[in-house]
Amino acid sequence: MKELYLDANAHIPVSKETLKYFTELNSSVSGHGHPSSLTTPGRRAANLIEEARGKIAQLIGATSSSQIIFTYGCTHACEWGLEMLFKQTPEKDYVRVGPYEHTAVSDVVDKYKNLLRTKNNFDYFENNNGKLFNSMGLPLKGSAILMHMQNEFGTVFDVNKYKSDRIFCDLSQSLGKVHVNVTELDIDIGAFACHKFGGMNGVGFIYLKDPSWWIPFGTGSRYYTDRTGTPDACMVAASAFALEKALASFKERFQRCQEFQSTIEPELKNLGYYVVAEDTCRSPNTTFVHKKDAITNLLKLNNNNIYCGLGSACGSHATGVSKSLKNFVYPLEYRGFSPHDFMRISQWGEYGKKEAKKVIDVLRKA
Protein backbone atom coordinates (compact mmCIF):
# COMPACT_ATOMS: atom_id res chain seq x y z
CA MET A 1 0.00 0.00 0.00
CA LYS A 2 1.14 3.56 -0.75
CA GLU A 3 2.40 5.36 2.34
CA LEU A 4 -0.04 7.78 3.97
CA TYR A 5 1.57 10.35 6.26
CA LEU A 6 -1.12 11.37 8.78
CA ASP A 7 0.95 13.03 11.50
CA ALA A 8 1.14 16.49 9.95
CA ASN A 9 0.42 18.34 13.21
CA ALA A 10 3.71 17.03 14.53
CA HIS A 11 5.78 17.85 11.44
CA ILE A 12 5.33 18.68 7.76
CA PRO A 13 8.12 17.13 5.66
CA VAL A 14 10.11 19.59 3.58
CA SER A 15 8.91 19.39 -0.03
CA LYS A 16 11.26 18.48 -2.87
CA GLU A 17 10.72 21.96 -4.28
CA THR A 18 11.74 23.66 -1.02
CA LEU A 19 14.69 21.30 -0.54
CA LYS A 20 15.91 22.08 -4.08
CA TYR A 21 15.60 25.81 -3.38
CA PHE A 22 17.57 25.42 -0.12
CA THR A 23 20.29 23.31 -1.74
CA GLU A 24 20.81 25.78 -4.57
CA LEU A 25 21.01 28.69 -2.14
CA ASN A 26 23.43 26.81 0.10
CA SER A 27 25.83 26.19 -2.79
CA SER A 28 25.66 29.81 -3.99
CA VAL A 29 27.75 32.82 -2.93
CA SER A 30 24.92 33.80 -0.53
CA GLY A 31 25.20 30.43 1.19
CA HIS A 32 28.84 31.05 2.03
CA GLY A 33 28.32 34.40 3.69
CA HIS A 34 27.95 35.47 7.32
CA PRO A 35 25.13 38.06 7.43
CA SER A 36 27.17 40.33 9.70
CA SER A 37 30.16 40.33 7.35
CA LEU A 38 30.94 43.26 5.04
CA THR A 39 32.06 40.94 2.23
CA THR A 40 29.97 40.30 -0.87
CA PRO A 41 28.85 36.84 0.37
CA GLY A 42 27.96 38.39 3.73
CA ARG A 43 25.87 41.15 2.17
CA ARG A 44 24.06 38.62 -0.02
CA ALA A 45 23.34 36.41 2.99
CA ALA A 46 21.98 39.43 4.88
CA ASN A 47 19.79 40.29 1.89
CA LEU A 48 18.39 36.74 1.90
CA ILE A 49 17.30 37.14 5.52
CA GLU A 50 15.77 40.57 5.01
CA GLU A 51 13.92 39.45 1.87
CA ALA A 52 12.57 36.47 3.84
CA ARG A 53 11.54 38.77 6.70
CA GLY A 54 9.62 41.01 4.31
CA LYS A 55 7.98 38.09 2.53
CA ILE A 56 6.83 36.46 5.78
CA ALA A 57 5.48 39.79 7.07
CA GLN A 58 3.42 40.22 3.92
CA LEU A 59 2.16 36.62 3.93
CA ILE A 60 0.88 36.72 7.52
CA GLY A 61 -0.68 40.19 7.24
CA ALA A 62 1.89 42.16 9.23
CA THR A 63 2.33 45.82 8.33
CA SER A 64 6.14 45.94 8.51
CA SER A 65 9.07 43.54 8.14
CA SER A 66 10.46 44.93 11.42
CA GLN A 67 7.64 43.06 13.20
CA ILE A 68 9.23 39.67 12.36
CA ILE A 69 11.93 38.21 14.63
CA PHE A 70 13.58 34.89 13.77
CA THR A 71 14.01 32.25 16.49
CA TYR A 72 15.35 28.70 16.86
CA GLY A 73 11.87 27.22 16.55
CA CYS A 74 8.45 27.54 18.11
CA THR A 75 9.40 26.63 21.69
CA HIS A 76 12.03 29.37 21.56
CA ALA A 77 9.46 31.76 20.03
CA CYS A 78 6.99 31.00 22.83
CA GLU A 79 9.57 31.46 25.59
CA TRP A 80 10.91 34.69 24.15
CA GLY A 81 7.50 36.08 23.20
CA LEU A 82 6.10 35.40 26.67
CA GLU A 83 9.10 37.09 28.28
CA MET A 84 8.31 40.18 26.21
CA LEU A 85 4.65 39.95 27.20
CA PHE A 86 5.41 39.74 30.92
CA LYS A 87 7.85 42.63 30.58
CA GLN A 88 4.92 44.73 29.30
CA THR A 89 2.41 43.48 31.89
CA PRO A 90 2.17 45.90 34.84
CA GLU A 91 2.30 44.58 38.36
CA LYS A 92 -1.05 43.37 39.72
CA ASP A 93 -2.57 43.15 36.23
CA TYR A 94 -4.54 39.99 35.50
CA VAL A 95 -2.91 37.35 33.31
CA ARG A 96 -5.48 34.99 31.85
CA VAL A 97 -4.36 31.77 30.15
CA GLY A 98 -6.17 29.40 27.79
CA PRO A 99 -6.79 25.91 29.23
CA TYR A 100 -5.53 24.07 26.13
CA GLU A 101 -2.03 25.52 25.75
CA HIS A 102 0.96 23.49 24.61
CA THR A 103 3.57 22.86 27.31
CA ALA A 104 5.91 25.25 25.45
CA VAL A 105 3.51 27.94 26.68
CA SER A 106 2.02 26.53 29.89
CA ASP A 107 5.41 25.64 31.40
CA VAL A 108 6.65 29.20 30.86
CA VAL A 109 3.45 30.56 32.40
CA ASP A 110 3.99 28.31 35.44
CA LYS A 111 7.50 29.69 35.79
CA TYR A 112 6.23 33.26 35.80
CA LYS A 113 3.45 32.38 38.23
CA ASN A 114 6.13 31.31 40.70
CA LEU A 115 8.41 34.27 40.01
CA LEU A 116 5.63 36.87 40.12
CA ARG A 117 3.43 35.26 42.76
CA THR A 118 2.93 38.47 44.73
CA LYS A 119 2.68 40.76 41.71
CA ASN A 120 0.22 39.31 39.19
CA ASN A 121 -3.10 37.52 39.43
CA PHE A 122 -3.08 34.42 37.22
CA ASP A 123 -6.34 32.89 36.07
CA TYR A 124 -7.58 30.58 33.32
CA PHE A 125 -10.20 31.10 30.69
CA GLU A 126 -13.06 28.78 31.55
CA ASN A 127 -13.89 26.07 29.07
CA ASN A 128 -17.00 24.23 28.01
CA ASN A 129 -16.11 21.24 25.85
CA GLY A 130 -13.64 23.19 23.77
CA LYS A 131 -15.53 26.50 23.78
CA LEU A 132 -13.62 29.15 25.71
CA PHE A 133 -15.30 31.93 27.60
CA ASN A 134 -14.15 34.60 30.01
CA SER A 135 -16.07 34.48 33.27
CA MET A 136 -14.67 37.85 34.31
CA GLY A 137 -16.47 39.63 31.48
CA LEU A 138 -15.22 41.20 28.25
CA PRO A 139 -13.03 43.01 27.47
CA LEU A 140 -10.30 41.61 29.70
CA LYS A 141 -8.14 44.02 31.65
CA GLY A 142 -4.59 42.77 31.58
CA SER A 143 -2.84 40.16 29.43
CA ALA A 144 -4.32 37.13 27.64
CA ILE A 145 -2.40 34.03 26.51
CA LEU A 146 -4.29 31.97 23.94
CA MET A 147 -3.61 29.27 21.37
CA HIS A 148 -5.12 29.87 17.92
CA MET A 149 -5.40 26.29 16.62
CA GLN A 150 -5.21 23.54 19.24
CA ASN A 151 -2.47 21.12 18.24
CA GLU A 152 -4.17 17.93 19.45
CA PHE A 153 -7.87 18.12 18.54
CA GLY A 154 -7.68 20.93 15.99
CA THR A 155 -10.15 23.41 17.53
CA VAL A 156 -9.69 26.94 16.19
CA PHE A 157 -10.40 29.63 18.77
CA ASP A 158 -11.83 33.03 17.88
CA VAL A 159 -9.04 35.12 19.39
CA ASN A 160 -10.87 38.33 18.42
CA LYS A 161 -13.52 37.59 21.06
CA TYR A 162 -11.00 37.77 23.88
CA LYS A 163 -9.99 41.39 23.65
CA SER A 164 -7.53 42.48 26.29
CA ASP A 165 -4.81 45.05 26.84
CA ARG A 166 -2.22 42.60 25.51
CA ILE A 167 -2.55 39.24 23.72
CA PHE A 168 0.07 36.53 23.17
CA CYS A 169 -1.03 33.89 20.65
CA ASP A 170 0.56 30.54 19.81
CA LEU A 171 -0.05 30.17 16.05
CA SER A 172 2.36 27.31 15.46
CA GLN A 173 -0.31 24.97 14.07
CA SER A 174 -2.25 27.53 12.05
CA LEU A 175 -0.26 28.64 9.01
CA GLY A 176 -1.19 26.73 5.88
CA LYS A 177 -4.06 24.90 7.62
CA VAL A 178 -6.47 27.73 8.42
CA HIS A 179 -6.68 31.40 7.47
CA VAL A 180 -4.23 33.59 9.40
CA ASN A 181 -3.88 37.37 9.33
CA VAL A 182 -2.18 38.81 12.41
CA THR A 183 -3.61 42.29 11.83
CA GLU A 184 -7.16 40.91 11.64
CA LEU A 185 -6.55 38.87 14.79
CA ASP A 186 -5.32 42.05 16.48
CA ILE A 187 -2.75 40.20 18.59
CA ASP A 188 0.33 41.78 20.12
CA ILE A 189 2.70 38.80 19.98
CA GLY A 190 2.46 35.66 17.85
CA ALA A 191 4.69 32.56 17.88
CA PHE A 192 5.22 30.46 14.72
CA ALA A 193 7.04 27.24 13.76
CA CYS A 194 8.37 26.81 10.22
CA HIS A 195 8.41 23.01 10.34
CA LYS A 196 4.61 23.06 10.77
CA PHE A 197 4.09 24.42 7.24
CA GLY A 198 6.89 22.67 5.37
CA GLY A 199 9.72 25.06 6.24
CA MET A 200 13.04 24.11 7.77
CA ASN A 201 13.15 22.46 11.18
CA GLY A 202 14.94 24.67 13.71
CA VAL A 203 13.55 27.94 12.34
CA GLY A 204 10.66 29.81 13.91
CA PHE A 205 9.64 33.42 14.21
CA ILE A 206 7.81 35.90 16.39
CA TYR A 207 5.34 38.51 15.18
CA LEU A 208 5.59 41.61 17.36
CA LYS A 209 2.89 44.23 16.80
CA ASP A 210 5.00 46.92 18.49
CA PRO A 211 8.73 46.35 17.75
CA SER A 212 9.63 48.59 20.70
CA TRP A 213 8.54 45.72 22.98
CA TRP A 214 11.60 43.74 21.84
CA ILE A 215 14.00 42.63 24.55
CA PRO A 216 17.11 40.44 24.10
CA PHE A 217 16.85 36.75 24.89
CA GLY A 218 19.97 34.65 25.40
CA THR A 219 23.64 35.56 25.18
CA GLY A 220 26.09 35.71 22.32
CA SER A 221 26.41 37.61 19.04
CA ARG A 222 23.14 38.79 17.50
CA TYR A 223 22.16 39.61 13.95
CA TYR A 224 19.58 42.43 13.88
CA THR A 225 16.91 41.65 16.54
CA ASP A 226 16.93 37.90 15.82
CA ARG A 227 18.11 34.93 17.82
CA THR A 228 21.68 34.88 19.09
CA GLY A 229 24.41 33.09 17.15
CA THR A 230 25.18 32.93 13.45
CA PRO A 231 21.89 32.90 11.51
CA ASP A 232 21.44 30.34 8.77
CA ALA A 233 20.35 32.59 5.93
CA CYS A 234 19.54 29.69 3.61
CA MET A 235 17.26 27.96 6.13
CA VAL A 236 15.43 31.22 6.83
CA ALA A 237 15.01 31.97 3.12
CA ALA A 238 13.85 28.40 2.37
CA SER A 239 11.26 28.66 5.16
CA ALA A 240 9.85 31.86 3.63
CA PHE A 241 9.77 30.09 0.25
CA ALA A 242 7.91 27.13 1.82
CA LEU A 243 5.33 29.43 3.42
CA GLU A 244 4.65 31.13 0.10
CA LYS A 245 4.07 27.74 -1.54
CA ALA A 246 1.90 26.56 1.36
CA LEU A 247 -0.43 29.54 1.15
CA ALA A 248 -0.61 29.35 -2.65
CA SER A 249 -1.93 25.76 -2.37
CA PHE A 250 -4.13 26.44 0.67
CA LYS A 251 -7.58 26.42 -0.98
CA GLU A 252 -7.01 23.15 -2.82
CA ARG A 253 -5.53 21.41 0.22
CA PHE A 254 -8.29 22.70 2.51
CA GLN A 255 -10.94 21.18 0.25
CA ARG A 256 -9.19 17.79 0.23
CA CYS A 257 -8.96 17.88 4.02
CA GLN A 258 -12.69 18.55 4.26
CA GLU A 259 -13.42 15.60 1.96
CA PHE A 260 -11.12 13.31 3.96
CA GLN A 261 -12.55 14.37 7.33
CA SER A 262 -16.21 14.11 6.26
CA THR A 263 -15.51 10.59 4.94
CA ILE A 264 -13.44 9.17 7.78
CA GLU A 265 -15.20 10.48 10.89
CA PRO A 266 -18.63 8.79 10.43
CA GLU A 267 -16.83 5.51 9.73
CA LEU A 268 -14.61 5.89 12.80
CA LYS A 269 -17.70 6.42 14.96
CA ASN A 270 -19.24 3.26 13.48
CA LEU A 271 -16.10 1.44 14.64
CA GLY A 272 -16.55 2.68 18.21
CA TYR A 273 -14.25 5.70 18.20
CA TYR A 274 -15.23 8.92 19.99
CA VAL A 275 -14.34 12.00 17.91
CA VAL A 276 -12.93 14.58 20.32
CA ALA A 277 -14.14 18.20 19.95
CA GLU A 278 -16.42 17.24 17.07
CA ASP A 279 -18.88 20.02 17.83
CA THR A 280 -16.27 22.80 17.96
CA CYS A 281 -14.91 24.96 15.14
CA ARG A 282 -12.07 22.74 13.93
CA SER A 283 -9.50 22.71 11.19
CA PRO A 284 -10.50 20.03 8.65
CA ASN A 285 -6.95 18.72 8.65
CA THR A 286 -7.30 17.18 12.14
CA THR A 287 -9.34 14.28 13.51
CA PHE A 288 -8.55 13.33 17.12
CA VAL A 289 -10.23 10.19 18.43
CA HIS A 290 -10.53 8.17 21.62
CA LYS A 291 -10.89 4.43 21.97
CA LYS A 292 -9.55 2.19 24.70
CA ASP A 293 -6.01 1.07 23.79
CA ALA A 294 -6.08 2.94 20.47
CA ILE A 295 -2.31 2.43 20.24
CA THR A 296 -2.93 -1.15 19.11
CA ASN A 297 -4.73 0.01 15.99
CA LEU A 298 -2.25 2.84 15.48
CA LEU A 299 0.53 0.25 15.27
CA LYS A 300 -1.52 -1.86 12.85
CA LEU A 301 -1.96 1.21 10.67
CA ASN A 302 1.79 1.77 10.91
CA ASN A 303 2.42 -1.79 9.69
CA ASN A 304 0.27 -0.94 6.67
CA ASN A 305 2.32 2.20 5.92
CA ILE A 306 -0.25 4.59 7.42
CA TYR A 307 1.40 6.86 9.97
CA CYS A 308 -0.73 8.64 12.59
CA GLY A 309 0.04 10.45 15.85
CA LEU A 310 -0.50 9.08 19.34
CA GLY A 311 -1.70 10.50 22.62
CA SER A 312 -0.74 14.00 23.61
CA ALA A 313 0.99 16.96 22.03
CA CYS A 314 3.27 15.80 19.21
CA GLY A 315 2.59 12.16 19.87
CA SER A 316 5.28 10.94 22.23
CA HIS A 317 4.19 7.94 24.33
CA ALA A 318 6.49 9.22 27.07
CA THR A 319 4.81 12.60 27.62
CA GLY A 320 1.73 11.27 29.41
CA VAL A 321 -1.67 12.90 29.07
CA SER A 322 -1.23 16.59 28.31
CA LYS A 323 -2.69 19.43 30.35
CA SER A 324 -4.90 20.24 27.37
CA LEU A 325 -6.58 16.84 27.43
CA LYS A 326 -6.91 16.90 31.21
CA ASN A 327 -8.69 20.24 30.95
CA PHE A 328 -11.01 19.09 28.19
CA VAL A 329 -14.49 18.02 29.28
CA TYR A 330 -15.17 14.43 28.25
CA PRO A 331 -18.14 12.13 28.79
CA LEU A 332 -17.71 10.36 32.12
CA GLU A 333 -16.87 7.03 30.53
CA TYR A 334 -13.61 8.52 29.20
CA ARG A 335 -12.29 9.68 32.58
CA GLY A 336 -9.04 8.07 33.67
CA PHE A 337 -7.77 7.69 30.11
CA SER A 338 -4.13 7.19 29.16
CA PRO A 339 -2.24 8.65 26.16
CA HIS A 340 -2.45 5.19 24.57
CA ASP A 341 -6.23 5.66 24.26
CA PHE A 342 -5.99 8.48 21.72
CA MET A 343 -5.04 8.73 18.07
CA ARG A 344 -4.50 11.90 16.10
CA ILE A 345 -5.05 11.77 12.36
CA SER A 346 -3.70 14.95 10.78
CA GLN A 347 -2.70 15.72 7.22
CA TRP A 348 -1.37 18.53 5.06
CA GLY A 349 -4.02 18.24 2.35
CA GLU A 350 -2.64 15.53 0.08
CA TYR A 351 -5.47 13.09 0.79
CA GLY A 352 -9.20 12.93 0.14
CA LYS A 353 -12.02 10.40 0.10
CA LYS A 354 -10.00 7.58 -1.47
CA GLU A 355 -7.29 7.67 1.19
CA ALA A 356 -9.85 7.99 4.02
CA LYS A 357 -11.40 4.72 2.86
CA LYS A 358 -7.97 3.03 2.89
CA VAL A 359 -7.55 3.95 6.56
CA ILE A 360 -11.00 2.63 7.42
CA ASP A 361 -10.39 -0.61 5.51
CA VAL A 362 -7.31 -1.32 7.63
CA LEU A 363 -9.13 -0.47 10.87
CA ARG A 364 -12.04 -2.75 9.97
CA LYS A 365 -9.62 -5.65 9.69
CA ALA A 366 -7.84 -4.74 12.92
C-alpha positions, -999 to +999 in steps of 0.1 A: +000+000+000+011+036-007+024+054+023+000+078+040+016+104+063-011+114+088+010+130+115+011+165+099+004+183+132+037+170+145+058+178+114+053+187+078+081+171+057+101+196+036+089+194+000+113+185-029+107+220-043+117+237-010+147+213-005+159+221-041+156+258-034+176+254-001+203+233-017+208+258-046+210+287-021+234+268+001+258+262-028+257+298-040+277+328-029+249+338-005+252+304+012+288+311+020+283+344+037+279+355+073+251+381+074+272+403+097+302+403+073+309+433+050+321+409+022+300+403-009+289+368+004+280+384+037+259+412+022+241+386+000+233+364+030+220+394+049+198+403+019+184+367+019+173+371+055+158+406+050+139+395+019+126+365+038+115+388+067+096+410+043+080+381+025+068+365+058+055+398+071+034+402+039+022+366+039+009+367+075-007+402+072+019+422+092+023+458+083+061+459+085+091+435+081+105+449+114+076+431+132+092+397+124+119+382+146+136+349+138+140+322+165+154+287+169+119+272+165+085+275+181+094+266+217+120+294+216+095+318+200+070+310+228+096+315+256+109+347+242+075+361+232+061+354+267+091+371+283+083+402+262+046+399+272+054+397+309+079+426+306+049+447+293+024+435+319+022+459+348+023+446+384-011+434+397-026+431+362-045+400+355-029+374+333-055+350+318-044+318+301-062+294+278-068+259+292-055+241+261-020+255+257+010+235+246+036+229+273+059+253+254+035+279+267+020+265+299+054+256+314+067+292+309+034+306+324+040+283+354+075+297+358+062+333+358+034+324+382+061+313+407+084+343+400+056+369+401+034+353+428+029+385+447+027+408+417+002+393+392-031+375+394-031+344+372-063+329+361-076+306+333-102+311+307-131+288+315-139+261+291-170+242+280-161+212+258-136+232+238-155+265+238-136+291+257-153+319+276-141+346+300-161+345+333-147+378+343-165+396+315-152+412+283-130+430+275-103+416+297-081+440+317-046+428+316-028+402+294-043+371+276-024+340+265-043+320+239-036+293+214-051+299+179-054+263+166-052+235+192-025+211+182-042+179+194-079+181+185-077+209+160-101+234+175-097+269+162-104+296+188-118+330+179-090+351+194-109+383+184-135+376+211-110+378+239-100+414+236-075+425+263-048+450+268-022+426+255-026+392+237+001+365+232-010+339+206+006+305+198+000+302+160+024+273+155-003+250+141-022+275+121-003+286+090-012+267+059-041+249+076-065+277+084-067+314+075-042+336+094-039+374+093-022+388+124-036+423+118-072+409+116-065+389+148-053+420+165-028+402+186+003+418+201+027+388+200+025+357+178+047+326+179+052+305+147+070+272+138+084+268+102+084+230+103+046+231+108+041+244+072+069+227+054+097+251+062+130+241+078+132+225+112+149+247+137+136+279+123+107+298+139+096+334+142+078+359+164+053+385+152+056+416+174+029+442+168+050+469+185+087+463+178+096+486+207+085+457+230+116+437+218+140+426+245+171+404+241+169+368+249+200+347+254+236+356+252+261+357+223+264+376+190+231+388+175+222+396+140+196+424+139+169+416+165+169+379+158+181+349+178+217+349+191+244+331+171+252+329+134+219+329+115+214+303+088+204+326+059+195+297+036+173+280+061+154+312+068+150+320+031+139+284+024+113+287+052+098+319+036+098+301+003+079+271+018+053+294+034+047+311+001+041+277-015+019+266+014-004+295+011-006+293-027-019+258-024-041+264+007-076+264-010-070+231-028-055+214+002-083+227+025-109+212+003-092+178+002-090+179+040-127+185+043-134+156+020-111+133+040-126+144+073-162+141+063-155+106+049-134+092+078-152+105+109-186+088+104-168+055+097-146+059+128-177+064+150-192+033+135-161+014+146-165+027+182-142+057+182-152+089+200-143+120+179-129+146+203-141+182+199-164+172+171-189+200+178-163+228+180-149+250+151-121+227+139-095+227+112-105+200+087-069+187+086-073+172+121-093+143+135-086+133+171-102+102+184-105+082+216-109+044+220-096+022+247-060+011+238-061+029+205-023+024+202-029-012+191-047+000+160-022+028+155+005+003+153-015-019+128-020+012+107+018+018+109+024-018+097+003-009+067+023+022+059-003+046+074+014+069+100-007+086+126+000+105+158-005+091+193-017+105+226-007+140+236+010+170+220+033+158+192+026+122+199+053+109+222+042+079+243+065+092+271+048+126+276+017+113+294-017+129+291-012+166+283-027+194+303-049+202+274-066+168+274-069+169+312-087+202+310-110+191+282-145+180+293-152+144+283-181+121+288-177+104+321-169+070+305-136+085+292-123+097+326-090+081+337-078+077+301-041+072+292-022+086+262-025+052+246-062+057+243-060+085+217-050+087+181-045+119+161-050+118+124-037+149+108-027+157+072-014+185+051-040+182+024-026+155+001-055+131+008-092+129+001-120+104+001-100+076-015-073+077+012-098+080+040-114+047+029-080+030+029-075+040+066-110+026+074-104-006+055-073-013+076-091-005+109-120-028+100-096-057+097-078-047+129 
